[in-house]
Amino acid sequence: MTGVSLLKKQSVKTAKTVEEATALACAELGVSVSDVPAEDIHVLHYPKKSFFSFLKPDYAEVEVVLEISKLNLALEYIQSILKDMGLESVTASVSEKSEDSAVILLEGESVGTLIGRHGETLDALQYLTGLVANKAEGDYFRVSLDSGNYREKRKKTLESLARRMAVSAAKTGRSMTLEPMNPYERRIIHSTVQEVEGATSTSIGEEPNRRVVIKSTNPRPKRQKNDSGRSGGKPRRGGKGSYRRERSNIAGEDLPLPKRDRKPLHDSEFEIPVEEHRTPAKPVKMEQEIRTTSPDQAFGDGLYSKIEIDD
């Protein structure tokens, strides 16, 4: 039995004639009579014709056995999911097919909803479709879903990312940990890293959080700690007496700190000058002149002076 084989469905119907019973059975299975091979139609009982048939009619009984391939199971499941999601405008068609695998292409409006972030929705739908398809007996049948050539675009993106991270790890000696990925995407990362000299990769964690770590084959040596407890670099400066210790020159003697020159304070610096007594000035009376302007004068001045009226 091949990987494309099969889940069997059957329907048994009775009618006055074999043809009518066969049509009823095929209709229940959702196929036309012409699509069912003759060897899959089994007549269980032929109606007998007799003089008393009009009193007690004899009916024909027909069994139709329909073998549904794993690919057809996958298509039926996807179409039911699209209907439940309200995406009936999206169509599912087979773009590639072999004995043990097939690629189903999803096309139409709102396909971005089916792809999701980083293809997470598309991967989940592909996983569930594979489970439904492989309920039937036979070898494992691989089902892949694609939309808008997303798989190829994602593959190129992952290859570019893996190559860039591998070169960086080989150059700096540092490890690079990527985000969680599914097994298919991790294989792309591993195969690309192998092409970069001085870099290697491994997977850590458990599903669904399993991720790839890219590292150098010649990791950078760890820094050695100095007397101050710090790793690498010069000893830390600061603290009391640091300037004095630095002043302890090569001869090993402590040199006195330089004294700052400072002028002595004189008494005159503390004398507060006394203001001379001045006679306060007499207040000056200011008279405010209030000018009243008639409306006729205001009309001709100021705001309206730039308006010219022709006679």
Protein Blocks (a to p, Z undefined) as FASTA:
>chain_A
ZZklccddddddddfbfklmmmmmmmmnopafklpcfklpccfbdcdddfklmmmccddd
ddddddddfklmmmmmmmmmmmmnopambccddfbdcfkbccdddedehklmmnognhlm
mmmmmmmmmmmmmmpgcddddddddeehlmmmmmmmmmmmmmmmmmmmmmnopacddddd
dfklmmmmmmmmmmpghiacddedjdfkbccddddfbdcddddddfkopaghjddeedeh
klmmmmmcfkopacdddddddddddfklmpccdddddddddddddddddddddfklmmmg
mjlmmpccdZZ
